[in-house]
Amino acid sequence: MSDSGLPLKGERGGMDKLEQVYQYIDSNQTKFVEELCTLIAQPSVSARDEGVNDCAHLLESMLSGMGFRVATFPTHGHPAIVAEMDGPKDSPTVLIYGHYDVQPPEPLEMWKSPPFTPTIREGRIYGRGAGDNKGQFYAQIAAISSITAVSGGLPVNVKVLLEGDEEQGSPYLADFLREHREQLKADLAYTSDAPIHSSGRPLVIFGVRGLLCIDLNLRGPNRDLHSGNYGGPVPNPAWGLVHLLASMKDAEGNVLVEGFYDDVVPPTLAEREVLKRIPFDPQEVQKSFEISRFEGPEHLSYYEKLMFRPTLNICGLSSGYSGGGVKTILPSTALAKLDIRLVVNQDPDRVFECVKRHLLSLCPDLEVKKIAGVLPSKTAIDHRYAQCAVDAVARVWGEPPVVFPTLGGTLPDYVFTRILGVPSILVPYANPEENNHSPNENISLDCFNKGIKVCATFLYNFASTGK
Ligand SMILES: [Zn+2]
């Protein structure tokens, strides 16, 4: 082998370095599962500060014991852990991100085994955090320790960042990255969270949609009124709000707010090709939701609408009386909650200004409030490091992964692409039915094992691509 620890195919001895690492991973599977179970057994519920600091201490000692340089940093929430291990000089650096906090386990009566008593049955490890995210980031750590055990060192520099507030929406992550930009400097960010594709095929993701949440509040009379005694001359805020909402979108699903689409970037040719290869059965999707049609411009495909177009969604609407029987009132207020999924290069603040300008020009009395905003993020699918991940997954799984240029949902991926300015790739390891955020959360032993191998393979691929 080369002195950088790179695997050289056809090396004397017959087996390449990676095959030796795979063998090591297989023969140490019991040990890795036990270590993961120790982690799961330590509760770390960030929502109510249950065991999170203890979990940080546990991780700190586990990682130091494996030869990482470990530093734990206080944040305004729970500690952030940074563990580093150097590869050869001039080799590239990967920043691996994960989170050690978990969702509350309730409802407890729905669990077949207690959430913090990890239990193995039917080829899966059950327990809160098994898939989201302890099992996935521990797979990365197991890969690193397998490589060092076989090769005596890593082929690249590795920095592992473990957050303790992801399940709270990562409120301190952006600031933490801004303050530790130098220490976290890397050539690529690599994250494993979420399940693989619902078809059971592996998945690689290159971006996420952003998010903008807006509350609208339209006031009418200072109290609910008798609709017979006052209806007619006194304006009804429910109608006012309905007209305002209707002014924002046409029947085809196009948003009519001026400037809304200004910064939207259409898919590249390469991305269009990838979209065509995503498994999709429209009938099956419609059947599963009991709907008879899809919305949005006809000329756009399902996945183009989901990944490359922003949405304007009414997620809540309330006014007046909606109970049983008759209550004839003219309501005093009408409220709507909007969520807008943003795509590259939209900016939540700019889009908010467009929406606000549109609404206030029609109704100056409307209250328009921004509740949340997260930037979208994307890494080019033909980035030179993209193939490192795609090839690693394909080699371990024996089939090419489904490639998502962008996830329909939102994650704080922009902290890597915008704050650190590095490409960012998401490689989910968990099985589709991992039950993340639900009772009976689990990770299959097979997915855990493949996750460890994917990470090991990725690190070697990354090394041979170089800086
Ligand atoms: Zn989660």
Boltz pocket constraint, residues with backbone or C-beta under 6 A from the ligand:
constraints:
  - pocket:
      binder: B
      contacts: [[A, 103], [A, 132], [A, 167], [A, 436], [A, 437]]
      max_distance: 6.0
